[in-house]
Amino acid sequence: MTLCERPAGTTVAAGLLMVTLTMAAAAGGAVAAESAVDVAAELPRLDPLDAAAARQSLRLASGFRVELAAGEDLLASPVAIAWDEDGRLFVAEMRGYSEHRDERLGRIRLLTDADDDGVYDRAEVFAADLAWPTALCCFDGGLFVGDAPDIVYLKDADGDGSAEVRRTVFTGFGTGNVQGLLNSFTFAADNRIHGSASSTGGKVRRPDSQVAVDLSRRDFSFDPRTLDLRAETGGAQHGLSFDDAGGKYVCHNSDQAIRCMIEDRLLSRNRFFPPPDAKASIAADGPQGEVFRRSPVEPWRVLRTRMRVAGLARGPIEHGGKATGYFTSATGITVVGGDAFGPELSGMLVIGDVGSNLVHRKRLVADGCGVRAERIDAGSELVAATDNWFRPVQFANGPDGGLWIIDMQREVIEHPDALPPEIKKHIDLDSGRDRGRLWRLVPEEFRRRPTPRLSRATTPELVCLLGHANVWHRETAQRLLFERRDPATMPLLARLAVDGAAGPRARRQALWLLDGLGGLEARHVLAALDDEDTRVRIAAVRLSERVVGADDAGQRVADRLVEMATSEPEASVRIELALAAGWLPGEHRLRVADAVLRRDAADRWCRAAAFTSLEGIAGELLVSWLAEPALVTRPGAVDVLTSLAAQVARRGDAGELDAAVAAATRSVAEAAESDAGWAAATAVLVGLKGSGESTGMRVDALLDTAERRRDLERLVQWNRQRALDERTPASPRLAAIRGLSIAPLDQVADAYGALLTASQPEAVVRAAVTTLDELRDPGVASVLITAWGGLTTDGRTQAAASLARDPQRVGCLLDAVAAGKVPEADLPRTLVDHLRGFPMESVRTRAREVFGEQPAVLRSALPEAYRPSLAGGDAASGGRLFARHCAGCHRVQGVGREIGPNLVAMQARGAEAILLGVLDPNREVQPQYVAHTAVTGDGRVVTGLVVAESEASVTIRSADGSEQTIARDDLEELSNTRKSLMPEGFERELDVRAMGDLLAWLMAAR
């Protein structure tokens, strides 16, 4: 009898016992047998193409062509390039990729195009003896090179083409992941060199200092003259670029387009506002966006898939060995700034996918104060190769106006740890080490201009180039002027900054360069604040930090910023005004933040920007808003009031707290027939009381007068009525549910009970659980457990997560399970695993008493045991199983939450990949899905994915979908579990037939 034919009710856990024992006994023999087979016959080599054939293999969007600028006769394993001012090209050769770091095979080549025909014809070794060089930037006749763990500065002092000068300027970058090293040096408009610290980050310092900058989940920049280093918002993987307005873009594996919204240095300036993640995923098609690969599947992938299915190799299974259909290795994100292009490419984003051998492009569209990135090519790509050796790892805007594609040319580009030994010994990870190409993508009608020789340019000539249509000319001219520091530059820049005929790019570059050279004055900024171009106004607002308050002109700048806050038409400028408020004096700071919040309360980024500027004055702004009850009717205003109140509470100033409570209760008294005052007062008291037990007690004390108690009772009653009335519109009703938290729990426990039922909308139940979760009352556990039987599966998941976060409530939950009041089957497997590993020993011990120890199962045997489920099943039944078992962390066809990977995107990998992910989730965990556990100062325990980290806070997304931003000051401990958030043990929930149903539904879902 097969597993599929077992008697009804027999679980796989029981039926699997014989299979597990058999395979365990034979495991060594099975692996040995596989190893003994000469699989080399199944791994034919993929021969490289010569340059002519390789060019023919590139499928291009209409209107483009590619040209070969340099090939393997001149370079090998290129990963980064940089031109000096005369068009000489430096190339970083990462020949030690992927396992030869210690051999120091890396080097920098210097390429020269002697006849200036666009094809390089000579190469010299500028520097050798490097480990993994990954980033380059020219400066002051030399070159900064990223070579983890170091950044070194190289210079040819005697003109022989080889660097005699070599000094380490920074050290401490991570080296733990060859595919996650520092990269993408860019000399930006602010006269600093910016770079990506990638996924390895590091604690980075100058060699002569012990003071390190922590770059965990952040990027960096440094002044190339003074070498001061600072953290920057970022922390993606490979790629970094800026647009004409100074917007920064990064990418990470499947998340192909990310915009950095707020500078890291500004996030932590308000100690009383824990900031959110400052990065926005902007791809309109979402992370794991679809791609259209043209290259064939590599044979080693096919074999690896078979071995993984058989349980002989670890890792995710790819359908037929074909990991394709969506972004898996986004790299080199670049804003196209070449003047060779018109609207078909200029200003767009290009991103490579090295695993799929293609180059993708996206159009940027304004979206609030940010942008949205939309796919251009329907059903195709900008460049897609039929050649597996095409590896577009990085891009550059060239002196010729074209887009340069850095093609590393490798037969295999895969992390070595992801290859089974049985395969790895038969393939050559070094194949292609001696190859590499630089392609130039241009329009079909492109006519190349001579390479400029800017080292010979005069200061006036360089100043004129600041307005050049080609980004390389602008950036190189700015760098040279910054290096030369010619006193004659200042008056030229001063005139250019206000010259309307010069063009907005020139005016913007002139402003930043004046700042870098120490010549920026308030009058320059004041004129630019009235510029007709958005990009110039953004630069002027950012640079106002340097001049406000310095003199009468600086005072006029501050006054003008106040005026702009009420009149500026562009949201992209208003967010900059909100940030600028933080460096304005006194009343100006309050007025600018107030004006932006009044206009943009519904925009989460404008709100966050304004809140970073409000340290010490949130209470003043709160009281002024409460004086205008009509403000609360605007979208987002309740969020503004609640956050302002929370900042007041965190600051803990007694006078400020009293003023806030007085204003809130006055709103109740003056509300009359309007709901606005009631809603405003509710938002404020929710913020005040929800910011810690001690603050809540102080607020209760402030409310403890006869008049205020009476007002509070009226307010509680108003919220109760709106919360329980199903005719109340959704948004006010959810706000009213949260408003119940202002009352003692025993006064509103019955209201929570009425809301915690399956008959209520999911959003209502979630709001009730979330509100209870934020309370410190020990009676919360009783309310949730009493309501348990009437909750839906989703409601029970939320309730369980709330109970498990609090060390007092978790004991009540375990007692309820032991007493049969809460069935163990109702608890998500994620939560059970969490309780078995709870930070407090007493809870761990009790959890293991209640649930027992985790059963030992040979995970490698499970895929073979479940193989019959791949034959298909009942998709309708599978949809119901998904809703019950998977929707807590995955969203498909509008059902569930987006916490774990996109399962529909995994269709391209096939049912095998999904099956293995369910049965053995810890086999190979992507870093972004590793669970962390945070313990706060008041003992709360939050487990989930770290989705953001800054100097001021950490944001964790739990398995129930909730996100909590925890201030560093409140964080006692943050530990890496080194496990997937996806729990083991689903074989006890789904037998083979049920798994077949689930897979059938997932493979058919859209």
N, C-alpha and C positions, 0 to 999 in steps of 0.2 A: 504494500500500500504506500503510495507517495504521500508527501506532506499535504498535497492538495486534496487527497482522498481520505484524510483522517476523520474520525468521527466528529460530529458537531460538538462544539464546546471544548475540544482539545486545543490547548494553546500551543503556539510555536515554542514557547519556553520549555514545555514538556517534550514536544516532538523533536525539539532541537537537541535534546540531551545526547541521543545516540550519535547524531551527526557531529556534534561538538567533540565528543570523546573520540570518535573515529578519526576526525581530522586532526585533533590535537595529537593523537598517537602517531599519526602519519605525517604531521606537519613537516618535521625535519626531512623525511624522505621525499615529500612532495616538492619542497623547495629544491632539494638536492637533485631530484629528477629533472625539474625545470632547468636547473643550472647546468645539468649534464648535457642537455640538448643544445646543439650548436645553433643558437638563434641568430647567428650572424647572417644566415641565409635569408632571414626575414627582415634584415636591416640593410638593404642596399643603400649605398651612398648617393647623395644628391649632388650631382656635379654642378659646379658654378658655371655661369654663363659669361662669355666674354662681353666687353662693353657694348658692342653693337647689338648682340642678341639681348642683353639685359635691357637696353633702351627699348627694344621692340616689345619686351615683356611688360612694360609699364602701360597700363590702360588709363588714359587721362580724360578729364572732363573736357568738353568741347571748348575750343579757343585757346588751349595751352599746348606747349611743347616743352621737352626737357633737353638739356645739353649737358654733356659730361665735361666738368671743369678739371677734375683730377681723378686718377685711378690708382690701382695697386702698384704701378711702377714708381709712384711717389709717396704713397702712404699706406698705413695698415691699421685696422681696427680703430677708425676715427670715431670719437664721441663728442667732441666740442671743437669749435673753430673761433678764431678772432683775427680780424684784420688790423694792422697798424695803420697809421695815417697815410702811408704811401701804398697801400694795397697789398703789402706783403702779408701772407696768410700763415698764421700759427695754427697747428693742428695737434690736439691732444690724442695720443694713440694709447688706448687702453689694451695693450697686447696681453696683459696678464689676466684679463677676464677669461674664465671666471674663477679659477682655482690657483692662480700663480702669483698672488700678491707678494709673497715673500721673495720671489725671484727678481722683483723689481725690473720687470721688462718694459714698463711704461716709459714713454718719451714724448718730447715735443718736437715736431717737425716744423721747419720754416720753408714755405713754398714760395717760389717766385715765378711770375709770368714775365719773362724777359722781353718778349715781343708784343706784349699787351694785346694778345688776340683772344683773351678770355679762357685760355687753356693753360694751366700751369705746366712749366716744362723743367723746373729744377727744384730739388728738395735737399735740405741739409738737416742734420740732427742738431737742433738748438739746445736740447737738454735731454739727458738720459738718466738712468738709475732712479726712476720713479716707480711707485707701486701701482696705484690705480688712478691716474690723472683723469679728472672728469669735468673740469671747468677752467675757463681762460678769460682773462680780461687785460687788455693792454693799458699801461699807464706809465708816464714819465720815461719813455724809452725802454721800458721793461715789460714784464708780464707777471700778473698774479695767476697762480696755478692752484687749483683745488686738488689735493692729493691726500685723501684721508689717511691718517687723522689730522693732517696739516693743511694749511695754506702757505705756500712758499712764494717768494718774489724772486724772479730770475731776470738777469740783465746782461746783455752783451756789451761789456765796457770797452773793448778794443776794436769792435767792428769786424770781427772775423766770422760772424754768423753763428757763434756758439756762446752760450751763457757762462761767463766766469763768476758772476755774482749770483749767489744762492743763499737766501736767508729765510728761515721760518718765521712767519709773522703771527700765525695763530696755530694752536694745537688743541686736540680734544674732541674732534669730530668722530662720530661712530663709524666703525668698520665692520659691524656684525652682519651686514647684508650687502653683498656685492651689487644688488639691484636697488639699494637704498642709500647711496652715498651722496654727499654734498655735490651740488651741480648748478649749472645755469647762472654763471656770473653775468651781471648786467650793470653797466654804468648808467645810472638812472638820472632823471631830471634834477633830483635833489643833490647831485654831485657826490653821491655815495655809491659804492659797489654793493649791489644786492645779490643774494644767493639763496638757493634752497638748501636747507639742512636735511631734507628728505625724511625718510621714515626712521633713520637711525639717530638723528639728532646729535646730542652730545653735550658735554659741559666744556665749553670752549673758552680758552684764555690765551693771552700773549705769553710767550715762553719766559719772559722776565717778570711774570706776575702770577700770584696764586688765586687771584680773583677771577672766577669763571662765570660765564653767562650760560644759563640752562636753556638749551634749545629743544627740549622735548616738545614735539608737536608744533614747533615754530620755526620760522626762517630767520635770517640774519641780514645785517648790512654793516658796512664799516666805511669810515672816511679813509681814502687811500693815502692821505698825507699824515694824519695824526693817528690812524689805526685804532680809533675808538670803535668798539664793537657793541651792537645792541641787537636785541631780539626783535623780530618782525612777525606779524601775522602770517601764517603759512603752515608748513609742516606736511605738505603733500609728498609726492614721490620724485618725479623727474620732469622738470620744466618750470619756467617762470618767465613772465613777460608783462610789459606795461603798455597801456594804450595812450593815445595822445592827451588824455585828460589826467593821466597818472593812475588810472585804475590798474590794479595788479591781478594777474590770472595765474593759477596753478592747476595741476591735474594729478590724479592718483588712480592707477590701475583702471578700474571700471568707471570711476567718477571723472569723466573726461573734461569737464569744464567747471572750474571753481573760481569765484571772485572773492578777493579779500576786501571786506567792507570797512573795517575800522583798524587803525594802526594799533599794534600791540602796546606801545608805550602809553597810549591814551586809555586803554581798557581799565587799567588799575588805578587811575588817579582819583577816583571816588571810592574810598574805602567802604562806603556804606551801600554800594551797589554791586552785587556779584554779576559780572557781565556774562552774556551768552557767548556762544561760539561766534567768532567774528568772520567766519567764512560762509559763503552762500553757494550751494550747488546750483548752477544756473542753466544747465542743459535742459532745454524744453522737453526733450525725450527722456530725461531722467538719467541717473547713474545706470551703467550697463546699457547705454543706448545702442541701438542696432547698427551694425556695420555690414558691409557687403564685400566679403573677401573673394579674391579671384584665384588664389594660389591653392595647390593641392595639399592634401593632408600628408604630413611627414610619416614615413613607415614606423619610426620609433614610437610615435604616439599611438598607433594602432596596436602595437605589441604591448605597450605599457597598459593600455586599457584592458586588454585581455588578462594580463597578470593581475591587475587591480580587481577585476571582476572575480577572478579565481581566489582572491584573498592572498596572493603571493607577493603583492607589493602594496605599499601604503599610498594614499592620496586619492583625490577625486577622480571619478571615472568620466572620460570624455566619450561622447557618442561616436562610435566608430573611429576613435582617435582624433576626432575633429573638434577642437575647442574653438568654435567660431560662431559668428552670428551676432555678437555684441562685444563691446569694449572689454578687453581683459588686460591690456598692457598699454594704457594711454601714456604718451610720453611726449616731451618737447613742446608743450603748448606755446604758441607764438602768435602775437598780433602782427599781421602782415603790414609792413610799413614801407615797402618798396614802391618807388614811383613808376615802375614799369607797368603797374596794374591800374585798371580803372575800377569801376564798381563791382566787377565780377570777383574781386578778391581783396582789394585794398581795405584795410581796417577790420578784416575778418580774423577769426581764430583758425589756425591750423593745428592739428593734433595728429601725431603718429600712433599707430598700433603695431608695434614691432612683431608681435605674435601672428598678426593677420596680414602683415606685409602691405600696409596701406597708409595713405594720408587722407585725413578727414578734414572738412572745413565747416565752419559755423558762422552765421551772421549774428551780430550783436544788435539787439533791439532794446530800447529804453523800457524799463519796467520799474515804476516807482522811482526811488532814488538810486536804484541799481540797474542791471541789465539782464536780459534773457538771451541765451545762445540757441539759435535755431538751425536745424539741419538745412543745407542748401541743396544737395544732390539727392534726388528721389531715386532710391533703388540702386545707387552707385556711389562712388567716392571721387574725390578730387584726383587721387592717384591710387591705383590698385594694381599690384604686380602679380603676374602668374608665376613669378620666380620666388621660391622660398628663401633665397639668399638675400632678398631685399629687406633691409632692416633700418627703417627711418627713425633713428634714435633722437635726433635733434634738428633744429632749423635755425636759419639766420637770415636777416635782411642784409643783402650785400651792397657794396659800393656801386654795382651796376644797376641797382634797382630791382633785381630779381630776388626770388625766394630760394635760398640754398637748402638742399636736403642732405643731411649727413647720413650716409648709408654705411653702417658698420660692416655689412657683408659677412655674415656668419652662417654656417650650415645649420647649427643648432644654437638657439638663444633661449636657454632654460636654466633656472636655478639648479645647480648640481644636486642639491639635497632632494629635489623632486624626481630624480631619476633612480629607478631600482638598480642595484649593482649588476644584475644580470643583463640589463640593457646598457648601462653606463660603460661597461668594459668593452662593448662592441661599437660604440660610437665615439667620435672624436670631438670633444668639447672645444678643442683648440683649432678645429678646422675653420679657416678663414682668418686666423690671426695675422696672416701676411697679406690680407686683402682689405679693400675698402674703397669707397667712391664718394665723390662730392658731385651732386647733381644741381643744376640750375634750372628752376622752374620759371618759365617766362610766358608771356602771351605769344601767340603764333606770329604776330607782326613785329616782335621785338627786334630792335636794332641797338646793339651794344655801344655804349659810349666809352671813351678812353678812361682808364683808371686814374683818379685824381692823385696828385702828389701834395698832400696838405701840409707836409713838413715845411714846404717852401712858401706856404701862404702867409701873407701879412696879417697883422691883427685886424685891420679893417675888412680884409677878405674873409677871414674866419667869422667875424661878426655877421657879415652878410649871409654866410652859409647857415646861420641859425634858423633861417626861414626856408631852407631848401625843402623841396617836396619829398626828397628821399630821406628816410629816417637815419640811415647810416651817416649821411653828411651832417645832419643836425647834431647827432650825438657825438660824432668825432670832433666836430668844430667846438662844441661845448667842452669836451674833455681837454682839448689842446689849450683852449683859453684858460681853463681852470689850472692846468699845469704851468703855463707860462707866467701867469699873474702879472701881465704887462699893465702898468699904471694907465697907459693910453686906452685900455679897454673900457674903463668905467664910464667916461662921457659918451662913448659910442653905445654902450649898453643902455645907459639912461635914456638916450634919445630913442633907441629902438623900442624900448619897453612901452613907450607911449605913442609910437608912430603907427597910426591907423592904416597907412599904406603898406606897412611891412608884412602884414598877414598875421593871423592869430598865433601860429606856431612860433614865429620869430619873437613875438611879444612874450609868450609864455616862457620860452627858453631864456630870453634876456632877463626876466624876473628872477628865475632860479639861479642863473649865473651871477647876477648881482649879489644875491644872497651868499653864494659860495665864495665870492671874492671879498666879502665884507663891505660891499658898497650899497646894499639895499637901504633905501630911505622910505619914510612914511609916505612921501609924496608919490613915489613909484607905485606903492600898493594902493594908495587912494585912487589914483587914475585908473589902475587896472580893475578895481572893484566895479567901475562903471563901464567896463569893456562890453561890447555887444556879443562877444564870443563866450560861450559857457566854459570852455577849457581855460581861458584866461582868468575868468572870475574865480574858478575853482583854485587856480594857483594863487591868486591874490588873497583869497580867504585863508588858505593854508599858511601863506607867508606873513599874514597879519600878526602871527605869534611873535615875529621878530621885532615889530615896531610899535605895537600898541602901548600907549602910556609913556613913551619915551619923551615926548615933548608935545607942544600944541598940535602938531601935525599927527602925532600918534593918537591924541585924543580925538581928532577928527576921524581917524580910521575907526576907532571904537564906535563913534557916533554913527558912522556910515554902516557898520555891520548891524547895528540895531535897526536902522531903516531898512536894510536889505531883508532882514528876517521877516518883515511884514509884506515886502513887495516883490521879492525874488520869485520869478515864474518857474524856475527849474528845480525839481526835487533833488537832482544830483548836486546842486549848489547848496540847497537848504540843509542837507545832511552835513556838509562841510561847515556851515554856519553853526549848527548845533554843536559840533566838535570845537569850533573856535570859541564858543561861549566860555569854555573852560579856562581860557587864558585872558579873558576880559576882566577889567576891574569892576568891583562892586556892583552897582545897579545895572550896568551894561550886561553883565553875565546873566542876571536874572531875566532881563527883558528879552535878550536873544533866545534863550532857552524857552521862555514862555511863548514867544511868538511862533517858534518852530513847532512846538508841541500843539499849539492851537490849530495849526494848519495841517500837521502831519501825525496826529495822534494815532491814526490807524496804520501807519507804516512802522513796523517793528524796528527797522534799522534807524530811522530818525528818532524814535523813542529812545533806543539804546544810546545813540550818540548824545542826545541831550542829557540823559541821566549820568553819563560819565563826567559831565561838566558841573554837576550840582553839589559837590561835596560841601556840606555845611549850610546850604541854603535851601535844601529840599522843603523844609518846613515852611519857610517864607512863601515859596511858590505854592505850596499846598493850601495855605490859608487864603491866598489871593484867588485861587481857583474856586474854593468853597464859597467865596463871596459872590460867585456868578453861577448859580445852580444850572443855568441853561447850558453851560459848557459840557455837562455830563451827558447830554443827549448826542454829542458828536461821536462818531465811530472811534473807538479806541480810548475814549476819555476815562472810562472806568479803569482800564489797565494803567493809565497814567496816574490816577489818584491812588490806586492801590500800591503802586511801586513807590510813589513819593512818600506815602505813609510808612511803608516798610523801611525806607531809608531813614526816616525820622526815628523809627523804633530802634534800628540798629545803632544809630548815633547815641541815643539814650539821654539826650539833654532834657532835664526835667521841665524847664520852661518851654521848650519847643513841643514836648509831648502835651503839656497842659494846653498850649495854644491850639494844637491840632485837635484835641478832644473837644475843646470849647467850640471851635469852628464847626466841627462835625455835628455836635448836638444842636448848635444854632441853626444848622441847615435843616434839621428835623423840625425845629420850632417854626421856622419861616417857610417851610415847604408848602403850607396851605393845601391847595387842591392839586398841586403839581407833584409828580413823582420824582422830579429831578433832584430835589434836595434830599429825599429819602435815599435815592440811589447813590448820591455823592457821599452822604454820611456813612452808608454801608461800606462803600469801597474803602473809605479812610479807616474805619474801625477794623475791617478785615485785615488791612495792611499792618495796622498797629499791633493787633493782638496776635497775628500769625507769625511774628518775628522772634519767637523765643518765649519760654515760660516766664522768665523774670520780667520781660517787657509787658507781657500779657497781664501779669499781676499788678504792675504799675498802672496800666491803663484801667484795670478794674478799680483800683483805688481812686483814680481820677473821676471815674463815673459814679463813685459812691457818695452822691448827694441826692437828696430827695428829688430835686428837679431833674438832674441828669439821669437818675434811675428811671424816672417816669418817661423821659424822652427815649431812653434805651428800650423800655418795654414796648413803646409804640413802634419803634423801628423794628424790633424783633417780630412783632405781630404783622407788620407790613410785609416783611420778607417771608414769613410763614405763609401768608395768604397767596403771595405771588408764586412761591415755590410749589405749593400744592395745587394751584389752579392750572389744570391742563390747557386752559384757553390762553394762558400767558404766552406771548411769543417766545421763541427759543432762547434768544440771547438774554433778555431780561430775566427769564426764569432761571437760567443757569447762574446768573449773577445773584439772584435772590437765594438760591441754594447755598452758594458760598457765603452769603450774608448770614445764614443761620449760625455760623461759627462765632458770631459776636455774643451769642447767648450762652449761659451755662448749659452743658450738655443735658442735664436732667430736665431742663425746661423745654427742650426741642427733640428729645429722643424719639417721641412718637412721630414727629414730622419726618425724621430720617427713616423710621420704620416704614412709613407710607411711601417713601420715595424708593426704597430698596426692594422693589418687587419686579418680577418679570414683565408686568403689564406696562411699566414705564419705558420710555425711549432709552436706548443705550446711553445717550449723552447725559440724560438726567441721572441715571444710576452712577455713571462715571463721576459726575460732578459731586454727588452725595458722598461717594467713597473717598474722593480726593479731599473734600472738605473735612471729613472725619479723620483722614490720615494726618492732616496738619494740626489737629488738636493734641493737646498733651494730657487730656482727661483719661484716667484709667478705665472709664466706663465705655470707651470706644470699642474695645474688644467684645463686650457683651452685646452692643448694638449690632455689630457685624455678624456675630455668630448666631444671634437670635433671628436675623433676617436671612440666614444662609439658605434655608430650604426654599425660599421664594425667589431666589435669584437665578438668572440665566447662567450658562456656562461662563460667558464673558464677565458677568458681574461677580461670579465666584472667584475668577482669576484675579480681578482687581482687588476684591476684599482680602483674598489670601496674601497678595503682595503687600497690602497695607499692614496686615497683622504681622507679617514676617519681618517688617522693617524696624519694628519697635521691640526692644528686649523684654519689656513687660508684657506686651500683647502676644508675643510669640509663645510664651508659656501657656496662655489661655488657648491659643490655637492647638497646641499639642495636646493639652488636656481634652479639648473638644474632640479631636480625632480619636484619642484613646477611649473616650466615652461613647463614641459612635454618633455624636451630634454633627460632626463634619466627616463625611466619608473620605477615606484616603483617596479614592478614585476621583474625587472632585478637585484634587490639588494638582496643578501642573507639575510634570516631572522636573522641570527647571527648579521649582520652588523646593521640592523634596530634596533634591541634591544640594541646594543652597543651605537648607536646614541641617543636613548631615555634616556640612562643613562650616557651620556658623562660627563667627569669631569667638563667641563665649563658650567655654568648655561645658558649662552646665546645660546650655541649649543643645550643643552637639550630642552630649550623652543622652539627654531626654529624647531627641529626635531619633537616635538609633534604637532606643528602647521602643519607641512607637512604630517606626517604619521598618526596623530591622536594618541590617547591614546591606550595602549595595550588592546584589547577587553577582557572583563572578561568572562572566560569560566570555568565551573565546570570540572576540569581535571579528577576527579574521574569518571565522567560519560562517558568520551570518549571511554575507552576500550570496554564497553558494546555496545555503538553505532556503533563501528567499528568491532564488532565481526564477522559479515558476511564476512569481508575481509579474515578471516582465512580459508575460504573454498577453496581458490586458485584463480588463475587468469591467465592472459596471460604473461608468463615469458619474451617473447621478448619485449613486451611493458614495462614491469617492468625494463628491462635493460636500456631502454631509459630514464625512469623516474629516475633511479639511477644516470645516468650520469648528468642529469639536476639538481637534487635536493640534492643528497647525496655525489657526488664524491668530493666535495670541502673538506670534512673532513674524508672520508672513502675510502679505496682502496679495490676493489674486482676484481679479474680476470684481473689485469693490468690496471684497470680504477680507477682514483682518487688519493687521497693523504692519507697517513697514519698519521692522526692526532687523530681522535677518535678511539673507540674500533674496534677490528677486527670483522666485521659483519659475516664473514663466520664462525669464531670460535663460534659465537653465535647460529649457527645452532643446536648445541647440546641442547641449551636451548629452542629451538623451535621458531616458528613464533610469539607466544604470547609475548615472551621476547622482540623481535625486535619491535613489535607493541607498547608495552607499552613504550619502550625507545623513540620512535618517538613522541608519543602523550603526554607523561608526563616526559620530560627529567630531571626535577629537583626533581623527586620523591625520588630517592636515588642515589646521585652522588658519584662515587668513587673519592677519593682525587686527584688522578693524572689527573682527567678530570675537575677539578674546574677551572674556568676562573679567571685570575688576570688582573689587569689594571696597567700598568706602565706609569708614566709621567716623561719625561726627562727634563733636564734643559732648553732646547730650546723650550719646549712646545709640543713636539710630544707625542702622546698617542698611546700606544701599548697594545692591549688586546689579551690574549691567555693563553696557558698553560705554567706554569713555569716548564721547563724541566731540568734546572740545576741552581744551586746556589752555589757561593763560596764567600769567603771574598772579592774577587775583582770584581765579576760581577754576573749578573743574565741573564739567557737565556730564552726567551719567544718564543713559537711557536704559530703563529697566525692562524686563521681559513683558511687563503688562502694558508697555507703550508709554509710560509716563517718563518725563525728563525732569531731573532735579539738578539745578546749578548750585553747587556748594562753595561758599567762600573759603579761601585757603585758611583764613583765621578760624573757621569752624571745623576744619578737617583734622581729625586726629590721626587717621591712617588711610592710605590708599595702596592696596595690594593687587598684584596681578595673579589671577587664579591659574593662568596658563592653560585654561580650558575654554572650549566653545561655550557660548551662552546656550546653545542647543544641548539638551541633556541626553545622556545615554539611557537606554532602557525602553525605547519605543517598541521593541519586539514583544514586550509584555502587554502592549496596548493594541497592536495590530497584527493579526495573523496573516498568513500568506495571501489568502483570498482578499482580506481587507486592504492589504498593501497593494494588491493588483488593482483594486477599485480606485484607491487614492492616486496611483500612478496614471491610470487611465484618464482621470479627471484633469490632473496637472498637465499631461501631455496634450490635452485638447483645449486647455484654457487659453484665453487671449488676454 
